[in-house]
């Protein structure tokens, strides 16, 4: 049972990227999913999350209106569409799954985690 994140890269400020988080295993279609990020020298922070049905979406204030979390029909792949990127968005982005969904903002609630994918936004 694994999560595989991809889609990171180098982009100029104002540009867009779409991150993907693919899950193996049928049970993941019933898991909530979250995206977190960690910039150099900083703690990991919440970015976005959705419950398994998608009727609850959560975003950090810093990304509201610019980032969108979504999933494919089967529920195995979750996406993070990132628009109007800023240099402050530069970080390693991690996806994670949560079967309990007690606090989508708390990274400690999530297990498992995918490996990170690096997003670099140049000014």
BAGUNU-262702 format. One record per atom (N, C-alpha, C): atom name; x, y, z. Coordinates in pm, 1 decimal, always signed. Example, Ala and Ser with C-alpha at 12.3 -4.5 7.8 and 13.67 -1.06 7.14 Angstrom:
<rs>
<r a="N" px="+1319.0" py="-569.0" pz="+780.0"/>
<r a="CA" px="+1230.0" py="-450.0" pz="+780.0"/>
<r a="C" px="+1320.0" py="-330.0" pz="+780.0"/>
<r a="N" px="+1285.0" py="-225.0" pz="+708.0"/>
<r a="CA" px="+1367.0" py="-106.0" pz="+714.0"/>
<r a="C" px="+1290.0" py="+3.0" pz="+787.0"/>
</rs>
This chain:
<rs>
<r a="N" px="+86.1" py="-117.9" pz="+0.0"/>
<r a="CA" px="+0.0" py="+0.0" pz="+0.0"/>
<r a="C" px="+89.5" py="+122.5" pz="+0.0"/>
<r a="N" px="+83.7" py="+198.5" pz="-107.6"/>
<r a="CA" px="+173.7" py="+311.6" pz="-121.5"/>
<r a="C" px="+104.7" py="+429.0" pz="-189.1"/>
<r a="N" px="+163.5" py="+547.4" pz="-164.8"/>
<r a="CA" px="+125.8" py="+668.0" pz="-235.9"/>
<r a="C" px="+245.3" py="+715.4" pz="-316.0"/>
<r a="N" px="+221.4" py="+755.2" pz="-436.9"/>
<r a="CA" px="+327.9" py="+801.4" pz="-525.1"/>
<r a="C" px="+293.8" py="+941.2" pz="-573.2"/>
<r a="N" px="+373.6" py="+1038.4" pz="-530.8"/>
<r a="CA" px="+352.4" py="+1176.6" pz="-573.7"/>
<r a="C" px="+440.6" py="+1208.8" pz="-693.2"/>
<r a="N" px="+389.0" py="+1292.1" pz="-780.9"/>
<r a="CA" px="+464.4" py="+1332.8" pz="-898.5"/>
<r a="C" px="+412.8" py="+1467.5" pz="-948.2"/>
<r a="N" px="+485.1" py="+1524.6" pz="-1044.0"/>
<r a="CA" px="+438.8" py="+1646.6" pz="-1107.3"/>
<r a="C" px="+513.7" py="+1773.1" pz="-1068.4"/>
<r a="N" px="+606.3" py="+1761.3" pz="-974.9"/>
<r a="CA" px="+683.7" py="+1877.5" pz="-935.5"/>
<r a="C" px="+778.1" py="+1921.2" pz="-1045.8"/>
<r a="N" px="+835.9" py="+2038.4" pz="-1027.7"/>
<r a="CA" px="+930.1" py="+2088.9" pz="-1125.6"/>
<r a="C" px="+961.1" py="+2235.2" pz="-1100.8"/>
<r a="N" px="+1025.9" py="+2293.9" pz="-1199.2"/>
<r a="CA" px="+1064.2" py="+2435.5" pz="-1193.0"/>
<r a="C" px="+968.0" py="+2516.3" pz="-1278.8"/>
<r a="N" px="+914.6" py="+2621.6" pz="-1222.5"/>
<r a="CA" px="+820.1" py="+2705.5" pz="-1295.2"/>
<r a="C" px="+842.5" py="+2850.6" pz="-1256.1"/>
<r a="N" px="+813.2" py="+2940.7" pz="-1347.6"/>
<r a="CA" px="+826.7" py="+3082.6" pz="-1318.1"/>
<r a="C" px="+706.5" py="+3130.2" pz="-1236.5"/>
<r a="N" px="+727.8" py="+3235.2" pz="-1162.4"/>
<r a="CA" px="+618.3" py="+3295.3" pz="-1085.7"/>
<r a="C" px="+502.7" py="+3328.1" pz="-1179.5"/>
<r a="N" px="+382.4" py="+3297.9" pz="-1134.1"/>
<r a="CA" px="+263.9" py="+3318.6" pz="-1216.5"/>
<r a="C" px="+223.1" py="+3195.8" pz="-1295.8"/>
<r a="N" px="+310.9" py="+3097.8" pz="-1300.7"/>
<r a="CA" px="+282.8" py="+2976.7" pz="-1376.1"/>
<r a="C" px="+200.2" py="+2875.9" pz="-1298.3"/>
<r a="N" px="+182.0" py="+2759.4" pz="-1359.1"/>
<r a="CA" px="+98.2" py="+2655.2" pz="-1300.7"/>
<r a="C" px="+168.8" py="+2520.5" pz="-1304.7"/>
<r a="N" px="+131.5" py="+2436.2" pz="-1210.7"/>
<r a="CA" px="+174.2" py="+2297.0" pz="-1208.1"/>
<r a="C" px="+57.9" py="+2214.6" pz="-1154.8"/>
<r a="N" px="+54.0" py="+2087.8" pz="-1194.6"/>
<r a="CA" px="-43.1" py="+1995.6" pz="-1137.0"/>
<r a="C" px="+31.2" py="+1877.9" pz="-1076.4"/>
<r a="N" px="+14.4" py="+1861.3" pz="-947.1"/>
<r a="CA" px="+72.8" py="+1748.0" pz="-877.8"/>
<r a="C" px="-27.8" py="+1633.2" pz="-875.8"/>
<r a="N" px="+25.4" py="+1511.9" pz="-881.0"/>
<r a="CA" px="-58.0" py="+1392.5" pz="-873.5"/>
<r a="C" px="-13.2" py="+1306.2" pz="-757.5"/>
<r a="N" px="-107.6" py="+1237.8" pz="-697.6"/>
<r a="CA" px="-79.2" py="+1145.3" pz="-589.3"/>
<r a="C" px="-155.7" py="+1017.5" pz="-618.6"/>
<r a="N" px="-84.9" py="+918.7" pz="-668.0"/>
<r a="CA" px="-147.4" py="+792.9" pz="-706.7"/>
<r a="C" px="-135.6" py="+691.8" pz="-593.8"/>
<r a="N" px="-243.6" py="+621.1" pz="-567.6"/>
<r a="CA" px="-247.2" py="+523.9" pz="-459.0"/>
<r a="C" px="-260.4" py="+383.2" pz="-513.4"/>
<r a="N" px="-195.0" py="+290.9" pz="-447.4"/>
<r a="CA" px="-213.3" py="+150.2" pz="-478.0"/>
<r a="C" px="-302.7" py="+89.7" pz="-370.7"/>
<r a="N" px="-386.6" py="-2.6" pz="-410.0"/>
<r a="CA" px="-476.3" py="-63.4" pz="-312.1"/>
<r a="C" px="-616.2" py="-7.9" pz="-322.4"/>
<r a="N" px="-713.5" py="-93.7" pz="-322.0"/>
<r a="CA" px="-852.7" py="-51.6" pz="-340.0"/>
<r a="C" px="-905.5" py="+32.0" pz="-223.9"/>
<r a="N" px="-852.1" py="+12.9" pz="-103.0"/>
<r a="CA" px="-907.6" py="+80.9" pz="+13.6"/>
<r a="C" px="-885.5" py="+230.7" pz="+8.1"/>
<r a="N" px="-791.7" py="+277.6" pz="-71.1"/>
<r a="CA" px="-763.2" py="+419.4" pz="-72.9"/>
<r a="C" px="-876.3" py="+501.7" pz="-130.8"/>
<r a="N" px="-965.0" py="+439.8" pz="-205.0"/>
<r a="CA" px="-1075.7" py="+516.8" pz="-258.7"/>
<r a="C" px="-1166.0" py="+567.8" pz="-147.1"/>
<r a="N" px="-1157.0" py="+511.3" pz="-27.3"/>
<r a="CA" px="-1238.8" py="+554.6" pz="+84.8"/>
<r a="C" px="-1161.0" py="+639.4" pz="+185.1"/>
<r a="N" px="-1041.5" py="+677.4" pz="+152.2"/>
<r a="CA" px="-958.5" py="+757.5" pz="+240.6"/>
<r a="C" px="-966.9" py="+904.6" pz="+203.8"/>
<r a="N" px="-964.2" py="+989.3" pz="+304.9"/>
<r a="CA" px="-940.4" py="+1130.0" pz="+278.5"/>
<r a="C" px="-795.9" py="+1149.2" pz="+236.5"/>
<r a="N" px="-768.1" py="+1257.2" pz="+167.8"/>
<r a="CA" px="-632.4" py="+1284.1" pz="+121.1"/>
<r a="C" px="-593.3" py="+1427.2" pz="+151.9"/>
<r a="N" px="-466.9" py="+1442.3" pz="+178.0"/>
<r a="CA" px="-416.0" py="+1575.9" pz="+204.2"/>
<r a="C" px="-285.8" py="+1601.7" pz="+133.1"/>
<r a="N" px="-258.4" py="+1729.1" pz="+113.9"/>
<r a="CA" px="-129.1" py="+1774.0" pz="+62.6"/>
<r a="C" px="-66.6" py="+1864.5" pz="+168.0"/>
<r a="N" px="+59.1" py="+1842.2" pz="+191.9"/>
<r a="CA" px="+138.0" py="+1925.1" pz="+282.1"/>
<r a="C" px="+263.6" py="+1967.0" pz="+207.8"/>
<r a="N" px="+331.6" py="+2066.9" pz="+260.7"/>
<r a="CA" px="+457.0" py="+2107.8" pz="+198.5"/>
<r a="C" px="+556.6" py="+2149.1" pz="+305.2"/>
<r a="N" px="+682.7" py="+2138.7" pz="+267.9"/>
<r a="CA" px="+789.0" py="+2177.9" pz="+359.3"/>
<r a="C" px="+894.6" py="+2253.6" pz="+281.3"/>
<r a="N" px="+910.0" py="+2378.7" pz="+316.1"/>
<r a="CA" px="+1011.5" py="+2462.6" pz="+254.3"/>
<r a="C" px="+1142.4" py="+2447.5" pz="+331.7"/>
<r a="N" px="+1254.6" py="+2477.9" pz="+268.0"/>
<r a="CA" px="+1383.7" py="+2465.2" pz="+337.7"/>
<r a="C" px="+1386.4" py="+2545.3" pz="+466.9"/>
<r a="N" px="+1425.2" py="+2479.1" pz="+574.7"/>
<r a="CA" px="+1437.1" py="+2546.6" pz="+703.1"/>
<r a="C" px="+1306.5" py="+2571.7" pz="+774.7"/>
<r a="N" px="+1197.0" py="+2522.0" pz="+719.0"/>
<r a="CA" px="+1066.2" py="+2544.8" pz="+779.6"/>
<r a="C" px="+998.7" py="+2412.9" pz="+814.6"/>
<r a="N" px="+896.9" py="+2421.0" pz="+897.5"/>
<r a="CA" px="+822.2" py="+2302.6" pz="+933.4"/>
<r a="C" px="+723.4" py="+2266.4" pz="+822.4"/>
<r a="N" px="+684.1" py="+2140.1" pz="+822.9"/>
<r a="CA" px="+583.8" py="+2095.9" pz="+727.7"/>
<r a="C" px="+452.3" py="+2166.8" pz="+757.6"/>
<r a="N" px="+385.2" py="+2211.8" pz="+653.7"/>
<r a="CA" px="+259.7" py="+2284.5" pz="+673.2"/>
<r a="C" px="+150.1" py="+2228.4" pz="+584.2"/>
<r a="N" px="+29.0" py="+2245.0" pz="+630.9"/>
<r a="CA" px="-89.3" py="+2200.2" pz="+558.7"/>
<r a="C" px="-109.9" py="+2285.6" pz="+434.2"/>
<r a="N" px="-151.3" py="+2221.9" pz="+325.2"/>
<r a="CA" px="-182.1" py="+2294.1" pz="+201.5"/>
<r a="C" px="-329.2" py="+2277.1" pz="+164.5"/>
<r a="N" px="-372.4" py="+2152.3" pz="+149.4"/>
<r a="CA" px="-510.0" py="+2127.5" pz="+106.3"/>
<r a="C" px="-549.2" py="+1985.3" pz="+143.8"/>
<r a="N" px="-679.4" py="+1961.9" pz="+154.1"/>
<r a="CA" px="-727.9" py="+1827.8" pz="+185.4"/>
<r a="C" px="-871.2" py="+1813.3" pz="+137.1"/>
<r a="N" px="-910.5" py="+1688.2" pz="+118.6"/>
<r a="CA" px="-1048.8" py="+1658.3" pz="+84.3"/>
<r a="C" px="-1086.9" py="+1528.4" pz="+150.5"/>
<r a="N" px="-1211.5" py="+1517.6" pz="+193.3"/>
<r a="CA" px="-1255.0" py="+1388.8" pz="+245.9"/>
<r a="C" px="-1279.2" py="+1295.3" pz="+128.1"/>
<r a="N" px="-1312.0" py="+1170.0" pz="+156.4"/>
<r a="CA" px="-1314.2" py="+1071.7" pz="+48.9"/>
<r a="C" px="-1423.9" py="+1099.6" pz="-52.2"/>
<r a="N" px="-1534.6" py="+1158.6" pz="-7.5"/>
<r a="CA" px="-1644.8" py="+1183.9" pz="-100.1"/>
<r a="C" px="-1627.0" py="+1314.4" pz="-176.0"/>
<r a="N" px="-1540.9" py="+1400.0" pz="-123.4"/>
<r a="CA" px="-1518.6" py="+1526.5" pz="-190.8"/>
<r a="C" px="-1614.5" py="+1637.3" pz="-153.7"/>
<r a="N" px="-1703.7" py="+1613.0" pz="-58.3"/>
<r a="CA" px="-1795.3" py="+1719.8" pz="-19.9"/>
<r a="C" px="-1738.6" py="+1809.2" pz="+90.0"/>
<r a="N" px="-1618.9" py="+1779.3" pz="+132.2"/>
<r a="CA" px="-1546.7" py="+1865.0" pz="+227.2"/>
<r a="C" px="-1408.7" py="+1892.3" pz="+169.8"/>
<r a="N" px="-1383.5" py="+2016.9" pz="+140.9"/>
<r a="CA" px="-1254.7" py="+2060.0" pz="+88.7"/>
<r a="C" px="-1195.4" py="+2162.1" pz="+184.5"/>
<r a="N" px="-1065.9" py="+2155.6" pz="+202.7"/>
<r a="CA" px="-998.2" py="+2243.9" pz="+297.0"/>
<r a="C" px="-873.0" py="+2299.3" pz="+229.9"/>
<r a="N" px="-847.4" py="+2427.2" pz="+253.9"/>
<r a="CA" px="-729.3" py="+2491.9" pz="+196.6"/>
<r a="C" px="-663.0" py="+2581.8" pz="+299.3"/>
<r a="N" px="-532.4" py="+2587.1" pz="+294.1"/>
<r a="CA" px="-460.4" py="+2686.2" pz="+372.7"/>
<r a="C" px="-492.5" py="+2824.6" pz="+317.4"/>
<r a="N" px="-495.7" py="+2922.7" pz="+403.3"/>
<r a="CA" px="-527.9" py="+3059.3" pz="+359.0"/>
<r a="C" px="-432.3" py="+3106.4" pz="+249.9"/>
<r a="N" px="-308.8" py="+3062.5" pz="+259.3"/>
<r a="CA" px="-206.7" py="+3109.1" pz="+166.0"/>
<r a="C" px="-227.1" py="+3058.5" pz="+23.5"/>
<r a="N" px="-310.7" py="+2955.5" pz="+6.4"/>
<r a="CA" px="-329.3" py="+2899.1" pz="-127.4"/>
<r a="C" px="-473.6" py="+2909.2" pz="-177.0"/>
<r a="N" px="-564.0" py="+2956.8" pz="-93.3"/>
<r a="CA" px="-704.2" py="+2968.4" pz="-133.6"/>
<r a="C" px="-718.1" py="+3053.6" pz="-258.1"/>
<r a="N" px="-797.5" py="+3004.1" pz="-351.6"/>
<r a="CA" px="-818.7" py="+3076.9" pz="-474.6"/>
<r a="C" px="-714.5" py="+3048.8" pz="-580.6"/>
<r a="N" px="-605.5" py="+2982.8" pz="-542.3"/>
<r a="CA" px="-499.1" py="+2952.8" pz="-638.3"/>
<r a="C" px="-482.0" py="+2802.3" pz="-658.7"/>
<r a="N" px="-501.9" py="+2724.7" pz="-553.3"/>
<r a="CA" px="-483.5" py="+2580.5" pz="-559.6"/>
<r a="C" px="-619.3" py="+2511.4" pz="-552.6"/>
<r a="N" px="-628.3" py="+2397.3" pz="-620.4"/>
<r a="CA" px="-750.8" py="+2317.0" pz="-618.2"/>
<r a="C" px="-714.5" py="+2170.7" pz="-600.7"/>
<r a="N" px="-777.8" py="+2106.3" pz="-504.0"/>
<r a="CA" px="-757.8" py="+1963.6" pz="-483.1"/>
<r a="C" px="-875.1" py="+1889.4" pz="-545.6"/>
<r a="N" px="-844.3" py="+1782.7" pz="-616.8"/>
<r a="CA" px="-948.0" py="+1704.1" pz="-682.6"/>
<r a="C" px="-901.0" py="+1559.6" pz="-691.2"/>
<r a="N" px="-987.3" py="+1474.1" pz="-745.2"/>
<r a="CA" px="-947.2" py="+1335.4" pz="-759.8"/>
<r a="C" px="-1004.9" py="+1279.9" pz="-888.8"/>
<r a="N" px="-953.8" py="+1163.8" pz="-928.0"/>
<r a="CA" px="-1010.4" py="+1097.7" pz="-1043.9"/>
<r a="C" px="-1135.2" py="+1019.9" pz="-1002.8"/>
<r a="N" px="-1205.0" py="+965.4" pz="-1099.8"/>
<r a="CA" px="-1331.7" py="+899.1" pz="-1071.7"/>
<r a="C" px="-1320.1" py="+779.0" pz="-980.8"/>
<r a="N" px="-1210.7" py="+705.9" pz="-992.5"/>
<r a="CA" px="-1191.9" py="+585.5" pz="-911.5"/>
<r a="C" px="-1147.8" py="+618.6" pz="-769.8"/>
<r a="N" px="-1104.0" py="+739.8" pz="-749.2"/>
<r a="CA" px="-1062.9" py="+781.4" pz="-616.1"/>
<r a="C" px="-922.5" py="+742.4" pz="-577.4"/>
<r a="N" px="-848.2" py="+686.9" pz="-671.8"/>
<r a="CA" px="-713.3" py="+644.2" pz="-637.4"/>
<r a="C" px="-610.6" py="+754.5" pz="-657.0"/>
<r a="N" px="-635.5" py="+843.7" pz="-749.5"/>
<r a="CA" px="-540.2" py="+951.6" pz="-775.5"/>
<r a="C" px="-601.0" py="+1084.3" pz="-734.2"/>
<r a="N" px="-526.9" py="+1157.6" pz="-656.0"/>
<r a="CA" px="-568.3" py="+1290.5" pz="-612.9"/>
<r a="C" px="-472.5" py="+1391.6" pz="-673.8"/>
<r a="N" px="-526.9" py="+1503.0" pz="-715.5"/>
<r a="CA" px="-448.7" py="+1605.0" pz="-782.7"/>
<r a="C" px="-444.4" py="+1733.9" pz="-700.0"/>
<r a="N" px="-340.5" py="+1808.2" pz="-720.0"/>
<r a="CA" px="-332.5" py="+1943.3" pz="-665.3"/>
<r a="C" px="-296.7" py="+2035.1" pz="-781.1"/>
<r a="N" px="-395.9" py="+2106.7" pz="-831.0"/>
<r a="CA" px="-372.7" py="+2204.0" pz="-937.0"/>
<r a="C" px="-327.2" py="+2332.6" pz="-871.5"/>
<r a="N" px="-211.3" py="+2379.2" pz="-911.5"/>
<r a="CA" px="-153.3" py="+2498.3" pz="-851.6"/>
<r a="C" px="-138.0" py="+2605.5" pz="-958.7"/>
<r a="N" px="-210.8" py="+2713.7" pz="-942.8"/>
<r a="CA" px="-206.5" py="+2825.2" pz="-1036.5"/>
<r a="C" px="-149.9" py="+2949.1" pz="-969.0"/>
<r a="N" px="-111.6" py="+3045.1" pz="-1048.6"/>
<r a="CA" px="-58.3" py="+3171.9" pz="-996.8"/>
<r a="C" px="+50.2" py="+3146.9" pz="-891.7"/>
<r a="N" px="+141.4" py="+3060.9" pz="-926.1"/>
<r a="CA" px="+244.5" py="+3022.5" pz="-829.5"/>
<r a="C" px="+334.5" py="+3139.0" pz="-793.5"/>
<r a="N" px="+378.1" py="+3137.6" pz="-669.3"/>
<r a="CA" px="+464.8" py="+3241.8" pz="-615.4"/>
<r a="C" px="+593.7" py="+3178.2" pz="-565.2"/>
<r a="N" px="+701.3" py="+3254.9" pz="-556.4"/>
<r a="CA" px="+824.9" py="+3200.1" pz="-501.4"/>
<r a="C" px="+806.3" py="+3139.1" pz="-362.1"/>
<r a="N" px="+714.4" py="+3194.8" pz="-283.4"/>
<r a="CA" px="+687.3" py="+3141.2" pz="-149.8"/>
<r a="C" px="+625.1" py="+3002.4" pz="-153.4"/>
<r a="N" px="+578.4" py="+2958.0" pz="-269.4"/>
<r a="CA" px="+523.0" py="+2823.9" pz="-282.1"/>
<r a="C" px="+632.5" py="+2718.2" pz="-300.5"/>
<r a="N" px="+755.8" py="+2762.3" pz="-315.1"/>
<r a="CA" px="+866.5" py="+2668.7" pz="-331.1"/>
<r a="C" px="+879.5" py="+2579.7" pz="-208.3"/>
<r a="N" px="+873.9" py="+2449.4" pz="-230.6"/>
<r a="CA" px="+878.1" py="+2353.2" pz="-120.8"/>
<r a="C" px="+876.4" py="+2212.3" pz="-178.1"/>
<r a="N" px="+902.0" py="+2117.2" pz="-91.0"/>
<r a="CA" px="+874.2" py="+1977.3" pz="-123.3"/>
<r a="C" px="+730.1" py="+1951.3" pz="-83.7"/>
<r a="N" px="+652.5" py="+1901.4" pz="-176.1"/>
<r a="CA" px="+510.6" py="+1874.9" pz="-152.9"/>
<r a="C" px="+490.2" py="+1725.8" pz="-128.6"/>
<r a="N" px="+413.4" py="+1696.2" pz="-24.4"/>
<r a="CA" px="+385.1" py="+1559.5" pz="+13.8"/>
<r a="C" px="+234.9" py="+1533.4" pz="+9.7"/>
<r a="N" px="+198.9" py="+1415.2" pz="-35.7"/>
<r a="CA" px="+59.1" py="+1374.3" pz="-24.0"/>
<r a="C" px="+48.3" py="+1266.3" pz="+82.9"/>
<r a="N" px="-68.7" py="+1255.9" pz="+139.4"/>
<r a="CA" px="-90.8" py="+1158.7" pz="+245.8"/>
<r a="C" px="-238.2" py="+1119.1" pz="+247.7"/>
<r a="N" px="-264.7" py="+1006.7" pz="+313.2"/>
<r a="CA" px="-401.4" py="+955.3" pz="+323.1"/>
<r a="C" px="-441.7" py="+942.6" pz="+469.2"/>
<r a="N" px="-569.4" py="+956.8" pz="+492.4"/>
<r a="CA" px="-621.3" py="+952.9" pz="+629.6"/>
<r a="C" px="-753.3" py="+877.0" pz="+630.5"/>
<r a="N" px="-757.4" py="+767.6" pz="+703.0"/>
<r a="CA" px="-880.4" py="+688.3" pz="+708.5"/>
<r a="C" px="-975.3" py="+734.7" pz="+817.6"/>
<r a="N" px="-925.9" py="+813.9" pz="+912.8"/>
<r a="CA" px="-1009.1" py="+851.7" pz="+1028.3"/>
<r a="C" px="-1081.7" py="+983.9" pz="+1004.6"/>
<r a="N" px="-1012.4" py="+1077.1" pz="+942.7"/>
<r a="CA" px="-1067.0" py="+1208.6" pz="+908.8"/>
<r a="C" px="-1120.6" py="+1281.5" pz="+1031.4"/>
<r a="N" px="-1036.6" py="+1288.0" pz="+1135.3"/>
<r a="CA" px="-1075.7" py="+1361.8" pz="+1255.4"/>
<r a="C" px="-1029.1" py="+1506.5" pz="+1250.5"/>
<r a="N" px="-916.9" py="+1530.9" pz="+1188.1"/>
<r a="CA" px="-864.7" py="+1667.0" pz="+1175.5"/>
<r a="C" px="-779.3" py="+1675.0" pz="+1050.6"/>
<r a="N" px="-836.4" py="+1719.5" pz="+939.9"/>
<r a="CA" px="-762.2" py="+1718.4" pz="+814.1"/>
<r a="C" px="-642.2" py="+1812.7" pz="+811.2"/>
<r a="N" px="-632.8" py="+1904.7" pz="+906.4"/>
<r a="CA" px="-522.1" py="+1999.7" pz="+909.5"/>
<r a="C" px="-399.6" py="+1945.8" pz="+982.7"/>
<r a="N" px="-416.0" py="+1835.6" pz="+1052.9"/>
<r a="CA" px="-311.0" py="+1783.1" pz="+1139.0"/>
<r a="C" px="-234.6" py="+1672.8" pz="+1068.2"/>
<r a="N" px="-108.3" py="+1696.4" pz="+1039.2"/>
<r a="CA" px="-28.5" py="+1598.2" pz="+966.6"/>
<r a="C" px="-16.7" py="+1466.4" pz="+1042.9"/>
<r a="N" px="-25.8" py="+1471.0" pz="+1175.8"/>
<r a="CA" px="-12.8" py="+1349.9" pz="+1256.6"/>
<r a="C" px="-127.2" py="+1252.0" pz="+1232.6"/>
<r a="N" px="-237.6" py="+1298.3" pz="+1175.5"/>
<r a="CA" px="-352.5" py="+1211.1" pz="+1149.5"/>
<r a="C" px="-334.1" py="+1126.1" pz="+1025.0"/>
<r a="N" px="-235.4" py="+1159.9" pz="+944.8"/>
<r a="CA" px="-221.7" py="+1097.0" pz="+814.2"/>
<r a="C" px="-123.0" py="+980.1" pz="+816.9"/>
<r a="N" px="-162.6" py="+875.8" pz="+752.3"/>
<r a="CA" px="-75.9" py="+759.2" pz="+733.5"/>
<r a="C" px="-143.7" py="+668.9" pz="+632.8"/>
<r a="N" px="-77.6" py="+636.5" pz="+523.3"/>
<r a="CA" px="+62.8" py="+660.2" pz="+492.2"/>
<r a="C" px="+88.3" py="+792.7" pz="+421.5"/>
<r a="N" px="+215.5" py="+816.8" pz="+395.7"/>
<r a="CA" px="+262.7" py="+932.7" pz="+321.6"/>
<r a="C" px="+332.9" py="+886.9" pz="+194.9"/>
<r a="N" px="+321.7" py="+970.9" pz="+92.7"/>
<r a="CA" px="+400.8" py="+947.5" pz="-25.9"/>
<r a="C" px="+535.6" py="+1016.4" pz="-12.4"/>
<r a="N" px="+622.7" py="+987.4" pz="-106.2"/>
<r a="CA" px="+748.6" py="+1060.2" pz="-106.7"/>
<r a="C" px="+721.4" py="+1201.0" pz="-157.8"/>
<r a="N" px="+806.1" py="+1294.0" pz="-131.2"/>
<r a="CA" px="+782.6" py="+1431.4" pz="-172.0"/>
<r a="C" px="+815.9" py="+1455.2" pz="-317.7"/>
<r a="N" px="+757.7" py="+1560.8" pz="-369.8"/>
<r a="CA" px="+791.5" py="+1607.5" pz="-503.5"/>
<r a="C" px="+824.8" py="+1755.9" pz="-493.3"/>
<r a="N" px="+937.7" py="+1794.7" pz="-550.7"/>
<r a="CA" px="+989.1" py="+1930.1" pz="-532.9"/>
<r a="C" px="+925.7" py="+2026.4" pz="-631.9"/>
<r a="N" px="+875.8" py="+2135.7" pz="-578.7"/>
<r a="CA" px="+823.4" py="+2245.5" pz="-659.7"/>
<r a="C" px="+911.5" py="+2366.9" pz="-635.4"/>
<r a="N" px="+966.5" py="+2420.4" pz="-742.0"/>
<r a="CA" px="+1050.4" py="+2538.9" pz="-732.8"/>
<r a="C" px="+990.2" py="+2648.1" pz="-819.8"/>
<r a="N" px="+961.3" py="+2760.8" pz="-758.0"/>
<r a="CA" px="+903.0" py="+2873.9" pz="-830.5"/>
<r a="C" px="+1004.9" py="+2986.1" pz="-835.1"/>
<r a="N" px="+1046.0" py="+3021.4" pz="-954.2"/>
<r a="CA" px="+1145.9" py="+3126.7" pz="-969.7"/>
<r a="C" px="+1078.3" py="+3262.2" pz="-987.4"/>
<r a="N" px="+1145.9" py="+3364.3" pz="-939.5"/>
<r a="CA" px="+1088.8" py="+3500.1" pz="-947.8"/>
<r a="C" px="+1128.3" py="+3567.9" pz="-1077.1"/>
</rs>
